[in-house]
Amino acid sequence: MLVRCPAYLSKARIAASEQITNNTRQLYCQCLNLNCSSTFNASLSFGEIIRSPKQGSSKPDHTKQPDLLSNPNQMDLLADEPMYCAG
Ligand SMILES: [Zn+2]
């Protein structure tokens, strides 16, 4: 997931994140523009439910949908512990 650097609106990557509250996560970002290379933080917060979960729904079944719960190629923004990207 990329965001925009506030300095020159270049693409920036999320290098790490930390859970602040149940609905808010702090993102630590790094600009990909080599002439800028600034670092900044941003917040990711829950907005509102647009469509309610299906009645009787539950957490995904790990045996049927193993990729839904974790993917080593994706940063888990919902992780409880701080996450850091390699590279
Ligand atoms: Zn920048």
PDB file of the backbone (N, CA, C, O) and the ligand in Angstrom, with CONECT records:
HET     ZN  A 101       1
ATOM      1  N   MET A   1       0.852  -1.175   0.000  1.00  0.00           N
ATOM      2  CA  MET A   1       0.000   0.000   0.000  1.00  0.00           C
ATOM      3  C   MET A   1       0.895   1.235   0.000  1.00  0.00           C
ATOM      4  O   MET A   1       1.810   1.346   0.817  1.00  0.00           O
ATOM      5  N   LEU A   2       0.634   2.141  -0.899  1.00  0.00           N
ATOM      6  CA  LEU A   2       1.404   3.372  -0.981  1.00  0.00           C
ATOM      7  C   LEU A   2       0.532   4.555  -0.579  1.00  0.00           C
ATOM      8  O   LEU A   2      -0.689   4.522  -0.735  1.00  0.00           O
ATOM      9  N   VAL A   3       1.164   5.584  -0.067  1.00  0.00           N
ATOM     10  CA  VAL A   3       0.476   6.818   0.273  1.00  0.00           C
ATOM     11  C   VAL A   3       1.219   7.957  -0.420  1.00  0.00           C
ATOM     12  O   VAL A   3       2.221   7.708  -1.092  1.00  0.00           O
ATOM     13  N   ARG A   4       0.769   9.164  -0.280  1.00  0.00           N
ATOM     14  CA  ARG A   4       1.426  10.318  -0.892  1.00  0.00           C
ATOM     15  C   ARG A   4       2.229  11.080   0.148  1.00  0.00           C
ATOM     16  O   ARG A   4       1.753  11.344   1.252  1.00  0.00           O
ATOM     17  N   CYS A   5       3.453  11.426  -0.222  1.00  0.00           N
ATOM     18  CA  CYS A   5       4.286  12.254   0.639  1.00  0.00           C
ATOM     19  C   CYS A   5       3.678  13.659   0.670  1.00  0.00           C
ATOM     20  O   CYS A   5       3.316  14.188  -0.381  1.00  0.00           O
ATOM     21  N   PRO A   6       3.560  14.265   1.839  1.00  0.00           N
ATOM     22  CA  PRO A   6       2.953  15.603   1.900  1.00  0.00           C
ATOM     23  C   PRO A   6       3.831  16.700   1.297  1.00  0.00           C
ATOM     24  O   PRO A   6       3.337  17.786   0.993  1.00  0.00           O
ATOM     25  N   ALA A   7       5.136  16.428   1.121  1.00  0.00           N
ATOM     26  CA  ALA A   7       6.023  17.482   0.618  1.00  0.00           C
ATOM     27  C   ALA A   7       5.813  17.746  -0.872  1.00  0.00           C
ATOM     28  O   ALA A   7       5.551  18.881  -1.269  1.00  0.00           O
ATOM     29  N   TYR A   8       5.929  16.689  -1.710  1.00  0.00           N
ATOM     30  CA  TYR A   8       5.810  16.884  -3.156  1.00  0.00           C
ATOM     31  C   TYR A   8       4.797  15.932  -3.788  1.00  0.00           C
ATOM     32  O   TYR A   8       4.726  15.806  -5.011  1.00  0.00           O
ATOM     33  N   LEU A   9       4.026  15.273  -2.952  1.00  0.00           N
ATOM     34  CA  LEU A   9       2.974  14.347  -3.383  1.00  0.00           C
ATOM     35  C   LEU A   9       3.523  13.146  -4.148  1.00  0.00           C
ATOM     36  O   LEU A   9       2.806  12.524  -4.932  1.00  0.00           O
ATOM     37  N   SER A  10       4.801  12.820  -3.917  1.00  0.00           N
ATOM     38  CA  SER A  10       5.374  11.609  -4.499  1.00  0.00           C
ATOM     39  C   SER A  10       4.849  10.394  -3.742  1.00  0.00           C
ATOM     40  O   SER A  10       4.307  10.512  -2.643  1.00  0.00           O
ATOM     41  N   LYS A  11       5.021   9.226  -4.353  1.00  0.00           N
ATOM     42  CA  LYS A  11       4.613   8.010  -3.679  1.00  0.00           C
ATOM     43  C   LYS A  11       5.516   7.765  -2.474  1.00  0.00           C
ATOM     44  O   LYS A  11       6.714   8.048  -2.499  1.00  0.00           O
ATOM     45  N   ALA A  12       4.908   7.235  -1.426  1.00  0.00           N
ATOM     46  CA  ALA A  12       5.656   6.893  -0.215  1.00  0.00           C
ATOM     47  C   ALA A  12       5.183   5.529   0.258  1.00  0.00           C
ATOM     48  O   ALA A  12       4.028   5.150   0.063  1.00  0.00           O
ATOM     49  N   ARG A  13       6.103   4.795   0.884  1.00  0.00           N
ATOM     50  CA  ARG A  13       5.729   3.466   1.359  1.00  0.00           C
ATOM     51  C   ARG A  13       5.487   3.504   2.858  1.00  0.00           C
ATOM     52  O   ARG A  13       6.022   4.354   3.570  1.00  0.00           O
ATOM     53  N   ILE A  14       4.670   2.567   3.322  1.00  0.00           N
ATOM     54  CA  ILE A  14       4.452   2.405   4.755  1.00  0.00           C
ATOM     55  C   ILE A  14       5.538   1.465   5.249  1.00  0.00           C
ATOM     56  O   ILE A  14       5.519   0.275   4.932  1.00  0.00           O
ATOM     57  N   ALA A  15       6.475   1.978   6.012  1.00  0.00           N
ATOM     58  CA  ALA A  15       7.607   1.181   6.483  1.00  0.00           C
ATOM     59  C   ALA A  15       7.280   0.409   7.747  1.00  0.00           C
ATOM     60  O   ALA A  15       7.835  -0.665   7.978  1.00  0.00           O
ATOM     61  N   ALA A  16       6.396   0.934   8.559  1.00  0.00           N
ATOM     62  CA  ALA A  16       6.025   0.269   9.813  1.00  0.00           C
ATOM     63  C   ALA A  16       4.667   0.797  10.248  1.00  0.00           C
ATOM     64  O   ALA A  16       4.195   1.824   9.759  1.00  0.00           O
ATOM     65  N   SER A  17       4.055   0.083  11.166  1.00  0.00           N
ATOM     66  CA  SER A  17       2.780   0.555  11.711  1.00  0.00           C
ATOM     67  C   SER A  17       2.624   0.046  13.125  1.00  0.00           C
ATOM     68  O   SER A  17       3.255  -0.933  13.524  1.00  0.00           O
ATOM     69  N   GLU A  18       1.778   0.722  13.877  1.00  0.00           N
ATOM     70  CA  GLU A  18       1.577   0.375  15.276  1.00  0.00           C
ATOM     71  C   GLU A  18       0.108   0.609  15.633  1.00  0.00           C
ATOM     72  O   GLU A  18      -0.470   1.642  15.295  1.00  0.00           O
ATOM     73  N   GLN A  19      -0.480  -0.365  16.318  1.00  0.00           N
ATOM     74  CA  GLN A  19      -1.876  -0.237  16.735  1.00  0.00           C
ATOM     75  C   GLN A  19      -1.964   0.766  17.883  1.00  0.00           C
ATOM     76  O   GLN A  19      -1.272   0.608  18.889  1.00  0.00           O
ATOM     77  N   ILE A  20      -2.798   1.788  17.751  1.00  0.00           N
ATOM     78  CA  ILE A  20      -2.961   2.804  18.788  1.00  0.00           C
ATOM     79  C   ILE A  20      -4.219   2.527  19.606  1.00  0.00           C
ATOM     80  O   ILE A  20      -4.167   2.493  20.836  1.00  0.00           O
ATOM     81  N   THR A  21      -5.328   2.333  18.938  1.00  0.00           N
ATOM     82  CA  THR A  21      -6.582   1.956  19.588  1.00  0.00           C
ATOM     83  C   THR A  21      -7.189   0.835  18.749  1.00  0.00           C
ATOM     84  O   THR A  21      -6.616   0.437  17.735  1.00  0.00           O
ATOM     85  N   ASN A  22      -8.339   0.328  19.165  1.00  0.00           N
ATOM     86  CA  ASN A  22      -9.010  -0.713  18.381  1.00  0.00           C
ATOM     87  C   ASN A  22      -9.356  -0.221  16.983  1.00  0.00           C
ATOM     88  O   ASN A  22      -9.465  -1.023  16.055  1.00  0.00           O
ATOM     89  N   ASN A  23      -9.531   1.085  16.822  1.00  0.00           N
ATOM     90  CA  ASN A  23      -9.965   1.635  15.543  1.00  0.00           C
ATOM     91  C   ASN A  23      -8.920   2.497  14.851  1.00  0.00           C
ATOM     92  O   ASN A  23      -9.185   3.033  13.775  1.00  0.00           O
ATOM     93  N   THR A  24      -7.743   2.642  15.438  1.00  0.00           N
ATOM     94  CA  THR A  24      -6.733   3.537  14.861  1.00  0.00           C
ATOM     95  C   THR A  24      -5.363   2.868  14.839  1.00  0.00           C
ATOM     96  O   THR A  24      -4.953   2.223  15.804  1.00  0.00           O
ATOM     97  N   ARG A  25      -4.669   3.033  13.724  1.00  0.00           N
ATOM     98  CA  ARG A  25      -3.321   2.501  13.582  1.00  0.00           C
ATOM     99  C   ARG A  25      -2.403   3.629  13.107  1.00  0.00           C
ATOM    100  O   ARG A  25      -2.746   4.364  12.181  1.00  0.00           O
ATOM    101  N   GLN A  26      -1.250   3.763  13.735  1.00  0.00           N
ATOM    102  CA  GLN A  26      -0.259   4.767  13.355  1.00  0.00           C
ATOM    103  C   GLN A  26       0.623   4.175  12.264  1.00  0.00           C
ATOM    104  O   GLN A  26       1.146   3.073  12.430  1.00  0.00           O
ATOM    105  N   LEU A  27       0.797   4.877  11.160  1.00  0.00           N
ATOM    106  CA  LEU A  27       1.624   4.420  10.052  1.00  0.00           C
ATOM    107  C   LEU A  27       2.894   5.257  10.003  1.00  0.00           C
ATOM    108  O   LEU A  27       2.846   6.478  10.152  1.00  0.00           O
ATOM    109  N   TYR A  28       4.016   4.605   9.795  1.00  0.00           N
ATOM    110  CA  TYR A  28       5.292   5.293   9.641  1.00  0.00           C
ATOM    111  C   TYR A  28       5.696   5.139   8.178  1.00  0.00           C
ATOM    112  O   TYR A  28       5.882   4.024   7.691  1.00  0.00           O
ATOM    113  N   CYS A  29       5.829   6.252   7.491  1.00  0.00           N
ATOM    114  CA  CYS A  29       5.974   6.238   6.031  1.00  0.00           C
ATOM    115  C   CYS A  29       7.306   6.844   5.602  1.00  0.00           C
ATOM    116  O   CYS A  29       7.899   7.666   6.299  1.00  0.00           O
ATOM    117  N   GLN A  30       7.753   6.402   4.419  1.00  0.00           N
ATOM    118  CA  GLN A  30       9.016   6.887   3.854  1.00  0.00           C
ATOM    119  C   GLN A  30       8.772   7.246   2.391  1.00  0.00           C
ATOM    120  O   GLN A  30       8.263   6.432   1.621  1.00  0.00           O
ATOM    121  N   CYS A  31       9.136   8.462   2.018  1.00  0.00           N
ATOM    122  CA  CYS A  31       8.959   8.918   0.642  1.00  0.00           C
ATOM    123  C   CYS A  31       9.903   8.158  -0.291  1.00  0.00           C
ATOM    124  O   CYS A  31      11.070   7.946   0.036  1.00  0.00           O
ATOM    125  N   LEU A  32       9.391   7.751  -1.451  1.00  0.00           N
ATOM    126  CA  LEU A  32      10.196   7.011  -2.421  1.00  0.00           C
ATOM    127  C   LEU A  32      10.941   7.928  -3.386  1.00  0.00           C
ATOM    128  O   LEU A  32      11.768   7.461  -4.169  1.00  0.00           O
ATOM    129  N   ASN A  33      10.658   9.221  -3.336  1.00  0.00           N
ATOM    130  CA  ASN A  33      11.365  10.201  -4.161  1.00  0.00           C
ATOM    131  C   ASN A  33      12.765  10.392  -3.575  1.00  0.00           C
ATOM    132  O   ASN A  33      12.903  10.927  -2.475  1.00  0.00           O
ATOM    133  N   LEU A  34      13.807   9.958  -4.297  1.00  0.00           N
ATOM    134  CA  LEU A  34      15.176  10.021  -3.771  1.00  0.00           C
ATOM    135  C   LEU A  34      15.608  11.453  -3.485  1.00  0.00           C
ATOM    136  O   LEU A  34      16.488  11.666  -2.651  1.00  0.00           O
ATOM    137  N   ASN A  35      15.025  12.427  -4.141  1.00  0.00           N
ATOM    138  CA  ASN A  35      15.368  13.822  -3.887  1.00  0.00           C
ATOM    139  C   ASN A  35      14.711  14.356  -2.625  1.00  0.00           C
ATOM    140  O   ASN A  35      15.076  15.427  -2.139  1.00  0.00           O
ATOM    141  N   CYS A  36      13.757  13.625  -2.099  1.00  0.00           N
ATOM    142  CA  CYS A  36      13.037  14.044  -0.892  1.00  0.00           C
ATOM    143  C   CYS A  36      13.404  13.131   0.277  1.00  0.00           C
ATOM    144  O   CYS A  36      13.997  13.570   1.263  1.00  0.00           O
ATOM    145  N   SER A  37      13.039  11.846   0.148  1.00  0.00           N
ATOM    146  CA  SER A  37      13.341  10.825   1.169  1.00  0.00           C
ATOM    147  C   SER A  37      12.845  11.190   2.565  1.00  0.00           C
ATOM    148  O   SER A  37      13.397  10.720   3.560  1.00  0.00           O
ATOM    149  N   SER A  38      11.826  12.009   2.645  1.00  0.00           N
ATOM    150  CA  SER A  38      11.328  12.367   3.971  1.00  0.00           C
ATOM    151  C   SER A  38      10.613  11.184   4.613  1.00  0.00           C
ATOM    152  O   SER A  38      10.157  10.273   3.922  1.00  0.00           O
ATOM    153  N   THR A  39      10.521  11.205   5.911  1.00  0.00           N
ATOM    154  CA  THR A  39       9.739  10.227   6.653  1.00  0.00           C
ATOM    155  C   THR A  39       8.662  10.993   7.401  1.00  0.00           C
ATOM    156  O   THR A  39       8.874  12.130   7.822  1.00  0.00           O
ATOM    157  N   PHE A  40       7.545  10.386   7.558  1.00  0.00           N
ATOM    158  CA  PHE A  40       6.421  11.037   8.238  1.00  0.00           C
ATOM    159  C   PHE A  40       5.504   9.959   8.777  1.00  0.00           C
ATOM    160  O   PHE A  40       5.628   8.788   8.419  1.00  0.00           O
ATOM    161  N   ASN A  41       4.600  10.351   9.622  1.00  0.00           N
ATOM    162  CA  ASN A  41       3.614   9.380  10.096  1.00  0.00           C
ATOM    163  C   ASN A  41       2.234   9.816   9.660  1.00  0.00           C
ATOM    164  O   ASN A  41       2.000  10.978   9.330  1.00  0.00           O
ATOM    165  N   ALA A  42       1.342   8.872   9.667  1.00  0.00           N
ATOM    166  CA  ALA A  42      -0.049   9.106   9.278  1.00  0.00           C
ATOM    167  C   ALA A  42      -0.912   8.171  10.116  1.00  0.00           C
ATOM    168  O   ALA A  42      -0.403   7.253  10.760  1.00  0.00           O
ATOM    169  N   SER A  43      -2.191   8.407  10.104  1.00  0.00           N
ATOM    170  CA  SER A  43      -3.101   7.568  10.866  1.00  0.00           C
ATOM    171  C   SER A  43      -4.063   6.867   9.931  1.00  0.00           C
ATOM    172  O   SER A  43      -4.535   7.443   8.951  1.00  0.00           O
ATOM    173  N   LEU A  44      -4.342   5.631  10.245  1.00  0.00           N
ATOM    174  CA  LEU A  44      -5.366   4.860   9.543  1.00  0.00           C
ATOM    175  C   LEU A  44      -6.457   4.578  10.564  1.00  0.00           C
ATOM    176  O   LEU A  44      -6.215   3.923  11.577  1.00  0.00           O
ATOM    177  N   SER A  45      -7.651   5.073  10.294  1.00  0.00           N
ATOM    178  CA  SER A  45      -8.717   4.873  11.277  1.00  0.00           C
ATOM    179  C   SER A  45      -9.955   4.302  10.618  1.00  0.00           C
ATOM    180  O   SER A  45     -10.214   4.504   9.431  1.00  0.00           O
ATOM    181  N   PHE A  46     -10.693   3.597  11.414  1.00  0.00           N
ATOM    182  CA  PHE A  46     -11.941   3.002  10.976  1.00  0.00           C
ATOM    183  C   PHE A  46     -12.949   4.113  10.700  1.00  0.00           C
ATOM    184  O   PHE A  46     -13.060   5.059  11.479  1.00  0.00           O
ATOM    185  N   GLY A  47     -13.672   4.004   9.609  1.00  0.00           N
ATOM    186  CA  GLY A  47     -14.688   4.987   9.275  1.00  0.00           C
ATOM    187  C   GLY A  47     -16.038   4.552   9.784  1.00  0.00           C
ATOM    188  O   GLY A  47     -16.391   4.836  10.929  1.00  0.00           O
ATOM    189  N   GLU A  48     -16.784   3.881   8.968  1.00  0.00           N
ATOM    190  CA  GLU A  48     -18.087   3.362   9.373  1.00  0.00           C
ATOM    191  C   GLU A  48     -18.396   2.130   8.539  1.00  0.00           C
ATOM    192  O   GLU A  48     -17.853   1.951   7.448  1.00  0.00           O
ATOM    193  N   ILE A  49     -19.259   1.298   9.055  1.00  0.00           N
ATOM    194  CA  ILE A  49     -19.676   0.112   8.313  1.00  0.00           C
ATOM    195  C   ILE A  49     -20.667   0.540   7.236  1.00  0.00           C
ATOM    196  O   ILE A  49     -21.705   1.128   7.541  1.00  0.00           O
ATOM    197  N   ILE A  50     -20.349   0.247   5.984  1.00  0.00           N
ATOM    198  CA  ILE A  50     -21.237   0.605   4.876  1.00  0.00           C
ATOM    199  C   ILE A  50     -22.284  -0.479   4.689  1.00  0.00           C
ATOM    200  O   ILE A  50     -23.454  -0.188   4.440  1.00  0.00           O
ATOM    201  N   ARG A  51     -21.864  -1.716   4.810  1.00  0.00           N
ATOM    202  CA  ARG A  51     -22.786  -2.846   4.709  1.00  0.00           C
ATOM    203  C   ARG A  51     -22.482  -3.772   5.873  1.00  0.00           C
ATOM    204  O   ARG A  51     -21.339  -4.198   6.037  1.00  0.00           O
ATOM    205  N   SER A  52     -23.462  -4.084   6.666  1.00  0.00           N
ATOM    206  CA  SER A  52     -23.267  -4.923   7.846  1.00  0.00           C
ATOM    207  C   SER A  52     -22.864  -6.330   7.443  1.00  0.00           C
ATOM    208  O   SER A  52     -23.231  -6.792   6.363  1.00  0.00           O
ATOM    209  N   PRO A  53     -22.095  -7.036   8.320  1.00  0.00           N
ATOM    210  CA  PRO A  53     -21.758  -8.430   8.039  1.00  0.00           C
ATOM    211  C   PRO A  53     -23.026  -9.266   7.892  1.00  0.00           C
ATOM    212  O   PRO A  53     -24.066  -8.971   8.481  1.00  0.00           O
ATOM    213  N   LYS A  54     -22.902 -10.323   7.083  1.00  0.00           N
ATOM    214  CA  LYS A  54     -24.046 -11.224   6.907  1.00  0.00           C
ATOM    215  C   LYS A  54     -24.493 -11.757   8.264  1.00  0.00           C
ATOM    216  O   LYS A  54     -23.670 -11.993   9.149  1.00  0.00           O
ATOM    217  N   GLN A  55     -25.773 -11.942   8.416  1.00  0.00           N
ATOM    218  CA  GLN A  55     -26.290 -12.489   9.662  1.00  0.00           C
ATOM    219  C   GLN A  55     -25.753 -13.910   9.836  1.00  0.00           C
ATOM    220  O   GLN A  55     -25.785 -14.711   8.902  1.00  0.00           O
ATOM    221  N   GLY A  56     -25.269 -14.211  11.017  1.00  0.00           N
ATOM    222  CA  GLY A  56     -24.713 -15.526  11.291  1.00  0.00           C
ATOM    223  C   GLY A  56     -23.288 -15.701  10.808  1.00  0.00           C
ATOM    224  O   GLY A  56     -22.768 -16.816  10.838  1.00  0.00           O
ATOM    225  N   SER A  57     -22.629 -14.613  10.356  1.00  0.00           N
ATOM    226  CA  SER A  57     -21.259 -14.727   9.857  1.00  0.00           C
ATOM    227  C   SER A  57     -20.287 -14.889  11.020  1.00  0.00           C
ATOM    228  O   SER A  57     -20.635 -14.632  12.173  1.00  0.00           O
ATOM    229  N   SER A  58     -19.062 -15.317  10.705  1.00  0.00           N
ATOM    230  CA  SER A  58     -18.048 -15.518  11.737  1.00  0.00           C
ATOM    231  C   SER A  58     -16.675 -15.259  11.128  1.00  0.00           C
ATOM    232  O   SER A  58     -16.565 -14.908   9.953  1.00  0.00           O
ATOM    233  N   LYS A  59     -15.626 -15.435  11.936  1.00  0.00           N
ATOM    234  CA  LYS A  59     -14.262 -15.289  11.442  1.00  0.00           C
ATOM    235  C   LYS A  59     -14.033 -16.305  10.333  1.00  0.00           C
ATOM    236  O   LYS A  59     -14.718 -17.327  10.292  1.00  0.00           O
ATOM    237  N   PRO A  60     -13.074 -16.048   9.417  1.00  0.00           N
ATOM    238  CA  PRO A  60     -12.823 -17.005   8.334  1.00  0.00           C
ATOM    239  C   PRO A  60     -12.310 -18.337   8.873  1.00  0.00           C
ATOM    240  O   PRO A  60     -11.622 -18.387   9.893  1.00  0.00           O
ATOM    241  N   ASP A  61     -12.655 -19.400   8.178  1.00  0.00           N
ATOM    242  CA  ASP A  61     -12.170 -20.743   8.508  1.00  0.00           C
ATOM    243  C   ASP A  61     -10.772 -20.880   7.915  1.00  0.00           C
ATOM    244  O   ASP A  61     -10.604 -20.886   6.695  1.00  0.00           O
ATOM    245  N   HIS A  62      -9.763 -20.989   8.795  1.00  0.00           N
ATOM    246  CA  HIS A  62      -8.368 -21.023   8.341  1.00  0.00           C
ATOM    247  C   HIS A  62      -8.099 -22.211   7.410  1.00  0.00           C
ATOM    248  O   HIS A  62      -7.235 -22.123   6.538  1.00  0.00           O
ATOM    249  N   THR A  63      -8.820 -23.307   7.584  1.00  0.00           N
ATOM    250  CA  THR A  63      -8.582 -24.488   6.737  1.00  0.00           C
ATOM    251  C   THR A  63      -9.136 -24.275   5.327  1.00  0.00           C
ATOM    252  O   THR A  63      -8.631 -24.853   4.365  1.00  0.00           O
ATOM    253  N   LYS A  64     -10.169 -23.449   5.208  1.00  0.00           N
ATOM    254  CA  LYS A  64     -10.775 -23.203   3.898  1.00  0.00           C
ATOM    255  C   LYS A  64     -10.193 -21.971   3.211  1.00  0.00           C
ATOM    256  O   LYS A  64     -10.134 -21.923   1.982  1.00  0.00           O
ATOM    257  N   GLN A  65      -9.760 -20.973   3.986  1.00  0.00           N
ATOM    258  CA  GLN A  65      -9.236 -19.730   3.423  1.00  0.00           C
ATOM    259  C   GLN A  65      -7.939 -19.343   4.138  1.00  0.00           C
ATOM    260  O   GLN A  65      -7.900 -18.315   4.814  1.00  0.00           O
ATOM    261  N   PRO A  66      -6.869 -20.152   4.003  1.00  0.00           N
ATOM    262  CA  PRO A  66      -5.620 -19.880   4.740  1.00  0.00           C
ATOM    263  C   PRO A  66      -4.969 -18.550   4.361  1.00  0.00           C
ATOM    264  O   PRO A  66      -4.339 -17.917   5.208  1.00  0.00           O
ATOM    265  N   ASP A  67      -5.104 -18.124   3.135  1.00  0.00           N
ATOM    266  CA  ASP A  67      -4.473 -16.871   2.711  1.00  0.00           C
ATOM    267  C   ASP A  67      -5.193 -15.638   3.231  1.00  0.00           C
ATOM    268  O   ASP A  67      -4.637 -14.540   3.221  1.00  0.00           O
ATOM    269  N   LEU A  68      -6.417 -15.813   3.682  1.00  0.00           N
ATOM    270  CA  LEU A  68      -7.194 -14.669   4.138  1.00  0.00           C
ATOM    271  C   LEU A  68      -6.688 -14.127   5.472  1.00  0.00           C
ATOM    272  O   LEU A  68      -6.841 -12.940   5.762  1.00  0.00           O
ATOM    273  N   LEU A  69      -6.091 -14.987   6.275  1.00  0.00           N
ATOM    274  CA  LEU A  69      -5.662 -14.568   7.604  1.00  0.00           C
ATOM    275  C   LEU A  69      -4.250 -14.031   7.631  1.00  0.00           C
ATOM    276  O   LEU A  69      -3.953 -13.158   8.447  1.00  0.00           O
ATOM    277  N   SER A  70      -3.373 -14.509   6.784  1.00  0.00           N
ATOM    278  CA  SER A  70      -2.018 -13.974   6.754  1.00  0.00           C
ATOM    279  C   SER A  70      -1.405 -14.216   5.386  1.00  0.00           C
ATOM    280  O   SER A  70      -1.617 -15.256   4.763  1.00  0.00           O
ATOM    281  N   ASN A  71      -0.652 -13.245   4.942  1.00  0.00           N
ATOM    282  CA  ASN A  71       0.050 -13.337   3.670  1.00  0.00           C
ATOM    283  C   ASN A  71       1.431 -12.743   3.883  1.00  0.00           C
ATOM    284  O   ASN A  71       1.546 -11.555   4.181  1.00  0.00           O
ATOM    285  N   PRO A  72       2.493 -13.548   3.735  1.00  0.00           N
ATOM    286  CA  PRO A  72       3.836 -13.039   4.005  1.00  0.00           C
ATOM    287  C   PRO A  72       4.258 -11.905   3.086  1.00  0.00           C
ATOM    288  O   PRO A  72       5.216 -11.194   3.390  1.00  0.00           O
ATOM    289  N   ASN A  73       3.559 -11.718   1.963  1.00  0.00           N
ATOM    290  CA  ASN A  73       3.922 -10.645   1.038  1.00  0.00           C
ATOM    291  C   ASN A  73       3.163  -9.352   1.304  1.00  0.00           C
ATOM    292  O   ASN A  73       3.368  -8.356   0.610  1.00  0.00           O
ATOM    293  N   GLN A  74       2.293  -9.364   2.299  1.00  0.00           N
ATOM    294  CA  GLN A  74       1.506  -8.178   2.613  1.00  0.00           C
ATOM    295  C   GLN A  74       1.728  -7.780   4.068  1.00  0.00           C
ATOM    296  O   GLN A  74       1.792  -8.635   4.951  1.00  0.00           O
ATOM    297  N   MET A  75       1.844  -6.476   4.312  1.00  0.00           N
ATOM    298  CA  MET A  75       1.926  -5.989   5.674  1.00  0.00           C
ATOM    299  C   MET A  75       0.541  -6.123   6.297  1.00  0.00           C
ATOM    300  O   MET A  75      -0.455  -5.712   5.701  1.00  0.00           O
ATOM    301  N   ASP A  76       0.480  -6.691   7.481  1.00  0.00           N
ATOM    302  CA  ASP A  76      -0.787  -6.850   8.167  1.00  0.00           C
ATOM    303  C   ASP A  76      -1.066  -5.597   8.982  1.00  0.00           C
ATOM    304  O   ASP A  76      -0.523  -5.421  10.074  1.00  0.00           O
ATOM    305  N   LEU A  77      -1.910  -4.732   8.449  1.00  0.00           N
ATOM    306  CA  LEU A  77      -2.213  -3.482   9.137  1.00  0.00           C
ATOM    307  C   LEU A  77      -3.089  -3.709  10.353  1.00  0.00           C
ATOM    308  O   LEU A  77      -3.308  -2.790  11.143  1.00  0.00           O
ATOM    309  N   LEU A  78      -3.591  -4.924  10.511  1.00  0.00           N
ATOM    310  CA  LEU A  78      -4.458  -5.205  11.644  1.00  0.00           C
ATOM    311  C   LEU A  78      -3.718  -5.944  12.753  1.00  0.00           C
ATOM    312  O   LEU A  78      -4.320  -6.321  13.758  1.00  0.00           O
ATOM    313  N   ALA A  79      -2.419  -6.152  12.576  1.00  0.00           N
ATOM    314  CA  ALA A  79      -1.648  -6.886  13.580  1.00  0.00           C
ATOM    315  C   ALA A  79      -1.606  -6.114  14.893  1.00  0.00           C
ATOM    316  O   ALA A  79      -1.595  -4.883  14.904  1.00  0.00           O
ATOM    317  N   ASP A  80      -1.584  -6.851  15.994  1.00  0.00           N
ATOM    318  CA  ASP A  80      -1.537  -6.217  17.317  1.00  0.00           C
ATOM    319  C   ASP A  80      -0.161  -5.652  17.613  1.00  0.00           C
ATOM    320  O   ASP A  80      -0.053  -4.625  18.283  1.00  0.00           O
ATOM    321  N   GLU A  81       0.880  -6.288  17.137  1.00  0.00           N
ATOM    322  CA  GLU A  81       2.247  -5.844  17.398  1.00  0.00           C
ATOM    323  C   GLU A  81       2.713  -4.898  16.284  1.00  0.00           C
ATOM    324  O   GLU A  81       2.211  -4.973  15.163  1.00  0.00           O
ATOM    325  N   PRO A  82       3.671  -4.008  16.585  1.00  0.00           N
ATOM    326  CA  PRO A  82       4.215  -3.135  15.534  1.00  0.00           C
ATOM    327  C   PRO A  82       4.765  -3.984  14.374  1.00  0.00           C
ATOM    328  O   PRO A  82       5.379  -5.028  14.591  1.00  0.00           O
ATOM    329  N   MET A  83       4.533  -3.518  13.158  1.00  0.00           N
ATOM    330  CA  MET A  83       4.977  -4.233  11.974  1.00  0.00           C
ATOM    331  C   MET A  83       6.069  -3.415  11.282  1.00  0.00           C
ATOM    332  O   MET A  83       5.998  -2.188  11.222  1.00  0.00           O
ATOM    333  N   TYR A  84       7.067  -4.109  10.766  1.00  0.00           N
ATOM    334  CA  TYR A  84       8.139  -3.433  10.051  1.00  0.00           C
ATOM    335  C   TYR A  84       8.345  -4.123   8.717  1.00  0.00           C
ATOM    336  O   TYR A  84       8.365  -5.352   8.646  1.00  0.00           O
ATOM    337  N   CYS A  85       8.496  -3.347   7.670  1.00  0.00           N
ATOM    338  CA  CYS A  85       8.753  -3.908   6.348  1.00  0.00           C
ATOM    339  C   CYS A  85      10.243  -4.124   6.179  1.00  0.00           C
ATOM    340  O   CYS A  85      11.058  -3.337   6.661  1.00  0.00           O
ATOM    341  N   ALA A  86      10.589  -5.192   5.492  1.00  0.00           N
ATOM    342  CA  ALA A  86      11.989  -5.431   5.154  1.00  0.00           C
ATOM    343  C   ALA A  86      12.352  -4.569   3.966  1.00  0.00           C
ATOM    344  O   ALA A  86      11.531  -4.375   3.069  1.00  0.00           O
ATOM    345  N   GLY A  87      13.525  -4.066   3.944  1.00  0.00           N
ATOM    346  CA  GLY A  87      14.011  -3.305   2.796  1.00  0.00           C
ATOM    347  C   GLY A  87      13.608  -1.950   2.798  1.00  0.00           C
ATOM    348  O   GLY A  87      13.953  -1.202   1.883  1.00  0.00           O
TER     349      GLY A  87
HETATM  350 ZN    ZN A 101       8.616  13.317  -0.490  1.00  0.00          ZN2+
END
